[in-house]
Amino acid sequence: MTETLSWTPPARRVQLERASSGQTGGVDAVLVNPRNQALQDEVARIAVAAGIALGTAETVAGALALSPGILLLDTHALERGGRALGGFGGTETICVGFDADEPWQQSARHGVDGVAVLPQAGGWLAEHLARRNSPTGRILGVAGAFGGIGGSTLACLLAREAAESGLQVLLAETGSSSGGIEYRVGAAEAGGLRWQDLAGVEGTVNPVQLAAALPETGHFAVLGNATGEPIPEGLEHEVQPAVLHAARAAFELTILDLGASPPRHSRALEQCDALLAVVGGGTARLLAAKSWWSGMGSGAPPAFAVVRGPLPEGMDEARTAALLGMDLAGYLPWVRGLASASDGGRLLDARRKRLRRAVRGILAAAGPSAGWIQP
């Protein structure tokens, strides 16, 4: 699965349509008009491949006035207006040109951020422009503080609620666990990729190809482990980061089932923007959960407790979250038949109003920290 750059994420399409119709809203990059028409055509072609809105300006000052994310200049534009770059912080500058233009020399003189010698660097420039301007989705990790507490069940219910609220959602389990998440949501027999199929991936992953190849159920995509098949070695460290990076571009929200008590240096946990930790049970289990979370250190993402009963006498959800040193995302009530629905692959059929209200509240509580809901 190789990287291509002709795909435009949905959130970008609106911006590009606005730009092409002359509406305000800014451009992603501005090219200071070069003297060489061939160079201008080449940069325009690259911008189309990257799926970005490209503007043009006669001068450096005019280009900077448009507040672009990236400023593209050829050597002649640097000679004419390179001094103007010093007074405008925060705008990335890239010198573009052919070999004969000697872009490296002018770039060194004026201190630009990057150089793209075309056409050799056309692929790099297209990829850089696409990644620099594409919106990124968010990853919400869900972990059980111990096995059997219901972390996988919560991940499935969150995916359903988020998808039905209108978000583009991926439900995934980590490539190192075997939680059977596909079976729980009735997607075990659906065609599409599993983690084992991605074991040979090298380098970057094309977001649109990934999204198109995954099984779907309940209005969201699913990425799980093939039942009964071993997990290839090195998957978590070598493949999973690239796949989750592509998921950020393809989906607005990825719900990632981390399994029980993921270790401190878990690569999957490192990918998360926020974490929901499902806790509950007696005193011994709560103390074990506190020990697990205390060992995470300062590098962990913002964490929220989801409390399940029954709780020890004198404890409630607020005190439980405080014991762990987490903010409280909510209380997940016990619902008759939920466990059997999960075991039978019918979890998405569980639609008790009390349960759905609780799941929506939990999703909203983590939203501002993870970035998909504005506070």
NUTORLUM-193779 format. One record per residue (C-alpha): x negated, y, z; residue in three letters. Coordinates in steps of 0.25 Angstrom, whole numbers, plus 2048, in hexadecimal, padded with zeros to 3 digits. Example, Ala and Ser with C-alpha at 12.3 -4.5 7.8 and 13.67 -1.06 7.14 Angstrom:
2
7CF7EE81FALA;7C97FC81DSER;
end
This chain:
375
800800800MET;7F980C7FBTHR;7FB81B7FEGLU;8028237F3THR;8068327F5LEU;8128347ECSER;81C8327F7TRP;82283E7FETHR;82883C80CPRO;83784080DPRO;83484C816ALA;82A85180CARG;834850801ARG;83D85B806VAL;831864808GLN;82D8617F9LEU;83B8647F4GLU;83B8717FBARG;82E8757F6ALA;8318717E7SER;83E8797E8SER;8378867EDGLY;83D8857FBGLN;83488A807THR;82E880810GLY;81F88080CGLY;816878804VAL;80C86D808ASP;800871801ALA;7FC87E7F8VAL;7F387E7EDLEU;7EB88B7EAVAL;7ED88B7DBASN;7E08867D5PRO;7DA88B7C7ARG;7DA87D7C2ASN;7E88787BDGLN;7E386A7BDALA;7E086B7CCLEU;7ED8717CFGLN;7F58667C8ASP;7ED85B7CFGLU;7F08617DDVAL;7FF8627D9ALA;7FF8547D5ARG;7F98507E2ILE;8038587EAALA;80E8507E2VAL;8088437E6ALA;8078477F4ALA;81584C7F5GLY;81285A7FAILE;8178687F6ALA;80B86F7F0LEU;80B87E7EEGLY;8028877E7THR;7FC8957EAALA;7F389F7E3GLU;7EA8A27EFTHR;7E689B7FCVAL;7ED8A6804ALA;7FA8A47FCGLY;7F98957FEALA;7F789680DLEU;80389F80EALA;80B89380ALEU;80788C817SER;80387F810PRO;7FE873817GLY;7F387180DILE;7EC87B804LEU;7E68767F8LEU;7DB87E7F1LEU;7D187D7E5ASP;7C38827E5THR;7C888F7DEHIS;7D28927E8ALA;7C88907F3LEU;7BF89A7ECGLU;7CA8A47EBARG;7D08A37F9GLY;7C9899802GLY;7C68A480CARG;7D58A580FALA;7D5897814LEU;7CE89B821GLY;7DA8A4826GLY;7E4899825PHE;7E388D82FGLY;7EB88182FGLY;7EC87F820THR;7E487381AGLU;7DC87680ETHR;7D886D803ILE;7CF8707F7CYS;7D38697EAVAL;7CB8697DDGLY;7C58607D3PHE;7B685C7D4ASP;7B18677CBALA;7B78727D4ASP;7AE86D7DFGLU;7B886E7EAPRO;7AF8697F5TRP;7A68767F4GLN;7B28807F5GLN;7B8878800SER;7AC878809ALA;7AA887807ARG;7B888A80BHIS;7BB87F816GLY;7C7879810VAL;7CD86C817ASP;7CB86280CGLY;7C78607FDVAL;7CE8587F2ALA;7C68567E6VAL;7D08527DBLEU;7D48497D5PRO;7CC83F7DEGLN;7D28447EBALA;7E08457E5GLY;7E58397EDGLY;7DF83E7FATRP;7E584C7F8LEU;7F38467F5ALA;7F383D801GLU;7EE84980AHIS;7F9852805LEU;803848807ALA;7FF844815ARG;7FC852819ARG;80A857815ASN;81384A817SER;81B84A824PRO;81883F82ETHR;822836834GLY;821832843ARG;81F82584AILE;826822857LEU;82081685FGLY;82980D867VAL;822804872ALA;8277FB87DGLY;8207FD88AALA;8207ED88BPHE;8257E2882GLY;8347E0881GLY;8397EE886ILE;83F7F2878GLY;8357FA871GLY;8387F3863SER;8477F5865THR;845803868LEU;83D80585CALA;8477FF853CYS;853807859LEU;84B814858LEU;848811849ALA;85780F847ARG;85B81C84EGLU;850824847ALA;85481F839ALA;86382183BGLU;85F83083FSER;85A832831GLY;84B830833LEU;84282782AGLN;83E81C834VAL;834811834LEU;83580683FLEU;8287FF841ALA;8217F684AGLU;8127F684CTHR;8097ED843GLY;8047E7850SER;8117E2856SER;81B7D8853SER;8287DE858GLY;8327D984DGLY;8377E784BILE;83C7E383DGLU;8457D8843TYR;84B7E184DARG;8517EA843VAL;8557E0839GLY;84A7E282FALA;8427D5830ALA;8477D0823GLU;8467DD81BALA;83B7DE810GLY;8307E7812GLY;8227E9818LEU;81E7E5826ARG;8117E882DTRP;80A7DB828GLN;80D7E081AASP;8057ED81DLEU;7F97E6822ALA;7F07E8816GLY;7F37F7814VAL;7E77FF813GLU;7E680E814GLY;7F3817813THR;801812811VAL;80B818807ASN;81781D810PRO;82181B805VAL;81C80D802GLN;81C80A810LEU;82B80F813ALA;830808806ALA;82A7FA80AALA;82F7F9818LEU;83C7F281CPRO;8487FA820GLU;8537F882ATHR;85D802831GLY;85880E828HIS;84A80D82DPHE;83D805828ALA;8377FA830VAL;8287F6831LEU;8267EA839GLY;81D7DD83AASN;8217D1832ALA;8277C783CTHR;81F7BB83FGLY;8127C0837GLU;8057C483EPRO;8017D383FILE;7F57D5836PRO;7E87D983EGLU;7E57E883DGLY;7F37EC839LEU;7F57F6845GLU;7E77FD843HIS;7E67FD834GLU;7F37FD82DVAL;7FD802837GLN;7F8810838PRO;7F9812829ALA;80780C828VAL;80C815833LEU;80582182DHIS;80D81E820ALA;81A81C829ALA;81982A82EARG;81A82F81FALA;82582681CALA;82E827828PHE;832832831GLU;83282983DLEU;82B81C840THR;82F81484CILE;82380B850LEU;8267FF859ASP;8187FE861LEU;81C7F2869GLY;81A7F0878ALA;80F7F987FSER;8067FD873PRO;7F87FE877PRO;7F180C879ARG;7E980B86CHIS;7F5806863SER;7F380B855ARG;80380B853ALA;804813860LEU;7FA81D85AGLU;80481F84EGLN;810823857CYS;814832859ASP;81C82E865ALA;81F82186DLEU;82B81B874LEU;82881287FALA;833808883VAL;832805892VAL;83B80089DGLY;83C7F38A6GLY;8377F18B4GLY;82C7F88BCTHR;8217EF8B7ALA;8247F28A9ARG;8258018ABLEU;8178018B1LEU;8127F88A6ALA;81780389CALA;81180E8A4LYS;8048078A4SER;805805895TRP;808813892TRP;7FE81989BSER;7F3811894GLY;7F7818887MET;7EF82588AGLY;7F1833884SER;7F082E875GLY;7FE828875ALA;80A82F86EPRO;815836876PRO;81C82B87DALA;82B82A881PHE;83181F88AALA;83D817886VAL;843811893VAL;84A804893ARG;8517FE89FGLY;8527F88A8PRO;8498008B1LEU;8447FE8BFPRO;84D8048CAGLU;84A8138CCGLY;8458158BEMET;84C81B8B2ASP;84881F8A4GLU;84282C8A8ALA;83A8278B3ARG;83581B8AATHR;8308258A0ALA;82982E8ABALA;8228218B0LEU;81C81F8A3LEU;81982D8A0GLY;82182E894MET;82D837890ASP;83A830890LEU;84082D882ALA;84C826887GLY;85381A88DTYR;85680E884LEU;86280788APRO;8647F888BTRP;86E7F4880VAL;8757E7880ARG;8717DE874GLY;8657E786FLEU;85B7DC872ALA;8637D286ASER;8657DC85FALA;8567DE85ESER;8537CF85FASP;85D7CC854GLY;8587D784AGLY;8647DF84CARG;85F7EB854LEU;8647F684BLEU;8727F184DASP;8717F685CALA;87980385BARG;87E80586AARG;88081486BLYS;879814879ARG;86C80E873LEU;86C817866ARG;86D82386FARG;86281F877ALA;85981C86BVAL;85C829864ARG;858830871GLY;84B828872ILE;84882C863LEU;84B83B866ALA;84283B872ALA;83683786BALA;83983F85FGLY;83284C862PRO;825846866SER;82583D85AALA;828848851GLY;835843849TRP;83E84B852ILE;83C85A855GLN;83D85E863PRO;
end
